[in-house]
């Protein structure tokens, strides 16, 4: 067995250049990856065409930097490598985490979880605790690259991703955990909605029409717009609650499902409220939404 004082897996070595040019050479084994990387690098380096440029040779990208420019030009290289990792390698890493850590092999399930992941990062699910970090995942890549990247060197980008991005991959794993939690919650929610749809479809309506006004709390009115909020709990089907062992809101959903009205008219200026969306999902075409001023 051979032991190394310095890990050999990054394949970092010096590249000797002539003519006052410093060279960084990246090795990328996958043909599609190297094509994507080269396109990103060319675009990034357009800002300083006299000081940095690159060429693609087989599975290598050679980055040329004019003499004495590396110290301030290196940030363009770091930004280019970071963009390549987040745009190309990140998806591969996420799929690997789903398969190897959480055993999600089904493609459709993976895509749904990755969709949740995207929504989390885009801020569409900002109510999830712990997702707002002081250091972005992009900064974690840059923090790993900054002390590592030197002038006149060759290194394997695949090996760098595999061995040098521990904190970045931990961050991906954290977000994937949150995405899986959201995915499971969505599955449970859909099952819940489907059950309630079935109950509504099987019941005879106790009322033809119900008006609902929501302005922070829910108020209920009959077809003549006489308020019936205080009576709603009397119409809850207690047998339904015993037969179907799910948690159901007793103030809004339980009485509505028990009454199973043919038409529900909601008046609110908060159309995206969670309970409003749930009422729509359960009662479907029976529901119409109006602005509060029209009540």
C-alpha positions in Angstrom: 0.0 0.0 0.0 1.3 3.4 -1.0 0.8 6.5 1.3 1.0 10.1 0.1 2.0 13.1 2.1 0.1 15.3 -0.4 -3.1 13.9 -2.0 -2.4 13.2 -5.6 -6.0 13.2 -6.8 -6.2 16.8 -7.8 -3.5 16.3 -10.4 -2.0 19.7 -9.8 1.3 20.4 -11.5 3.3 23.3 -12.9 3.0 24.3 -16.6 6.1 26.0 -18.0 5.4 28.8 -20.4 7.5 31.0 -22.6 7.1 34.6 -23.9 5.8 36.2 -20.8 2.6 34.2 -20.7 1.3 32.5 -17.5 -0.9 29.4 -18.1 -3.6 27.6 -16.2 -4.7 24.3 -17.6 -7.9 22.6 -16.6 -8.6 18.9 -17.4 -12.2 18.0 -17.9 -12.9 14.4 -19.0 -16.6 14.6 -20.1 -16.9 15.9 -23.7 -20.2 17.7 -23.0 -18.8 19.2 -19.8 -15.7 20.6 -21.5 -17.9 22.1 -24.2 -20.0 23.9 -21.6 -17.0 25.0 -19.7 -15.3 26.4 -22.7 -18.4 28.4 -23.7 -18.6 29.9 -20.2 -14.9 30.7 -20.1 -14.9 32.4 -23.4 -17.9 34.6 -22.4 -16.3 35.5 -19.0 -13.0 36.4 -20.5 -14.4 38.8 -23.1 -14.1 41.6 -20.4 -10.3 41.4 -20.6 -9.4 40.1 -24.1 -5.8 41.6 -24.0 -5.0 40.0 -20.7 -6.8 36.6 -20.6 -7.9 34.2 -23.2 -8.4 30.4 -23.6 -8.3 27.5 -26.0 -9.7 24.0 -26.0 -7.4 21.1 -26.8 -8.9 17.6 -26.5 -10.0 17.3 -22.8 -8.1 20.4 -21.7 -8.8 24.1 -21.5 -5.8 26.3 -21.5 -6.2 29.7 -20.0 -3.5 32.2 -21.0 -2.8 35.2 -18.8 -0.4 38.0 -19.7 2.7 38.4 -17.6 2.2 40.0 -14.1 -1.6 40.0 -14.6 -2.5 36.8 -12.8 -2.9 38.4 -9.3 -5.9 40.5 -10.4 -7.1 38.4 -13.4 -7.5 35.2 -11.4 -10.9 36.4 -10.2 -12.2 36.0 -13.7 -11.0 32.4 -13.7 -12.6 31.8 -10.3 -15.9 33.3 -11.5 -15.8 31.2 -14.7 -15.1 28.0 -12.8 -17.7 28.8 -10.2 -20.3 29.4 -12.9 -19.4 26.1 -14.7 -19.8 24.2 -11.5 -23.1 25.7 -10.6 -24.6 25.5 -14.1 -23.2 22.1 -15.2 -21.8 20.0 -12.3 -24.4 21.0 -9.7 -27.2 19.1 -11.3 -25.0 16.0 -11.5 -24.1 16.3 -7.8 -27.7 16.7 -6.8 -28.8 13.6 -8.7 -25.9 11.7 -7.1 -27.0 12.8 -3.6 -30.6 11.8 -4.3 -29.5 8.3 -5.5 -26.6 7.6 -3.1 -27.8 9.2 0.1 -31.6 9.2 -0.1 -32.1 6.3 -2.5 -34.4 8.1 -5.0 -33.8 6.2 -8.2 -37.0 7.1 -10.0 -36.5 9.8 -12.6 -39.9 11.5 -12.1 -39.4 11.6 -8.3 -35.9 13.1 -8.8 -37.3 15.8 -11.1 -40.1 16.7 -8.6 -37.6 17.0 -5.8 -35.2 19.0 -8.0 -38.1 21.3 -8.8 -38.6 21.9 -5.1 -34.9 22.5 -4.8 -35.1 25.2 -7.5 -38.1 26.9 -5.8 -36.2 26.9 -2.5 -33.2 28.7 -4.0 -35.4 31.1 -6.0 -37.1 32.2 -2.8 -40.5 30.8 -3.6 -40.5 28.8 -0.4 -39.0 31.4 2.0 -41.1 30.2 4.9 -38.8 27.1 5.3 -36.6 27.6 8.5 -32.9 27.7 8.1 -32.5 28.2 4.4 -31.2 31.8 4.5 -27.4 31.5 4.8 -24.9 34.3 5.3 -22.6 32.6 2.8 -24.0 31.6 -0.6 -23.1 28.2 -2.2 -21.3 30.2 -4.9 -19.1 31.8 -2.3 -18.3 28.4 -0.9 -16.9 27.4 -4.3 -14.9 30.6 -4.5 -13.6 30.1 -1.0 -12.2 26.7 -2.0 -10.8 28.0 -5.3 -9.1 31.1 -4.0 -6.2 29.5 -2.0 -5.9 26.6 -4.5 -5.6 28.4 -7.8 -2.1 29.4 -8.8 -0.4 30.6 -12.0 1.3 28.1 -14.2 -0.6 25.0 -13.0 -2.6 22.1 -14.4 -5.4 20.5 -12.4 -8.3 18.1 -13.0 -11.6 20.0 -12.5 -13.5 16.8 -11.9 -11.1 15.9 -9.1 -11.3 19.4 -7.6 -15.1 19.0 -7.5 -14.8 15.6 -6.0 -12.2 16.3 -3.3 -12.1 20.0 -2.6 -15.7 21.1 -2.3 -16.8 19.5 0.9 -18.6 22.5 2.3 -20.3 23.2 -1.0 -21.6 19.6 -1.2 -22.8 19.8 2.4 -24.8 22.9 1.4 -26.3 21.0 -1.5 -27.2 18.1 0.8 -28.9 20.5 3.2 -31.0 22.0 0.5 -31.9 18.6 -0.9 -33.0 17.5 2.6 -35.4 20.5 2.7 -36.6 19.8 -0.9 -37.3 16.2 0.0 -39.3 17.4 3.1 -41.3 19.7 0.8 -41.8 16.9 -1.7 -43.2 14.6 1.0 -45.4 17.3 2.3 -46.8 18.0 -1.2 -47.5 14.2 -1.6 -49.4 14.1 1.7 -51.3 17.3 0.8 -52.4 15.9 -2.5 -53.6 12.7 -0.9 -55.5 14.8 1.7 -57.1 16.9 -1.1 -58.1 13.8 -3.1 -59.8 12.3 -0.1 -61.8 15.4 0.6 -62.7 15.7 -3.1 -64.1 12.2 -2.9 -66.1 13.0 0.2 -67.6 16.1 -1.3 -68.5 14.3 -4.6 -70.4 11.6 -2.6 -72.4 13.9 -0.4 -75.7 15.6 -0.9 -75.4 19.3 -0.5 -76.9 20.8 2.6 -76.7 24.3 1.0 -76.8 25.2 -2.7 -74.7 28.3 -2.2 -72.2 29.6 0.4 -70.5 33.0 0.4 -67.2 33.3 2.2 -65.5 36.6 3.1 -61.9 36.4 4.1 -60.1 39.5 5.4 -57.7 37.9 7.9 -60.4 35.6 9.2 -63.2 33.6 7.6 -66.9 34.6 7.7 -69.7 32.5 6.1 -73.0 33.7 4.6 -75.9 31.9 3.0 -77.4 32.6 -0.4 -79.2 35.7 1.0 -75.9 36.9 2.5 -77.1 36.3 6.0 -74.1 35.5 8.2 -74.0 31.9 9.4 -70.5 31.8 10.8 -71.5 31.0 14.3 -73.6 28.0 13.1 -71.0 26.4 10.9 -69.6 24.0 13.5 -73.1 22.5 14.0 -73.1 21.1 10.5 -69.8 19.2 10.9 -70.2 15.5 10.1 -68.7 13.9 13.2 -68.8 10.4 11.6 -66.7 11.7 8.8 -64.0 12.8 11.2 -64.0 9.3 12.8 -63.9 7.4 9.5 -61.2 9.5 7.9 -58.2 9.7 10.2 -56.7 13.0 8.9 -56.2 16.3 10.5 -58.7 18.7 9.1 -59.3 22.3 10.0 -62.5 22.5 12.1 -63.2 26.1 11.5 -63.3 26.2 7.7 -62.7 22.9 5.9 -64.6 20.4 8.1 -67.9 22.4 7.9 -67.5 23.2 4.2 -66.8 19.5 3.3 -69.8 18.5 5.5 -72.1 21.0 3.8 -70.7 20.2 0.3 -72.3 23.2 -1.3 -72.8 23.3 -5.1 -71.4 26.8 -5.3 -68.9 28.6 -3.2 -68.2 32.3 -3.8 -65.1 33.7 -2.0 -64.6 37.4 -1.5 -61.0 38.3 -0.7 -58.0 40.4 -1.7 -55.6 37.6 -0.7 -56.1 35.1 -3.4 -52.9 33.3 -2.7 -53.7 32.5 1.0 -53.1 28.8 1.7 -56.6 28.0 2.9 -58.1 29.8 -0.2 -56.0 27.6 -2.5 -57.0 24.5 -0.5 -60.7 25.3 -0.9 -60.2 25.8 -4.6 -58.2 22.5 -4.9 -61.0 20.5 -3.1 -64.1 22.1 -4.6 -62.6 22.8 -8.1 -65.2 24.3 -10.5 -67.6 24.9 -7.6 -65.5 27.8 -6.4 -65.3 31.3 -7.8 -63.1 34.1 -6.4 -64.0 37.8 -6.3 -62.4 40.9 -4.8 -63.6 41.7 -1.3 -65.2 45.0 -2.5 -67.8 43.0 -4.5 -69.5 41.5 -1.5 
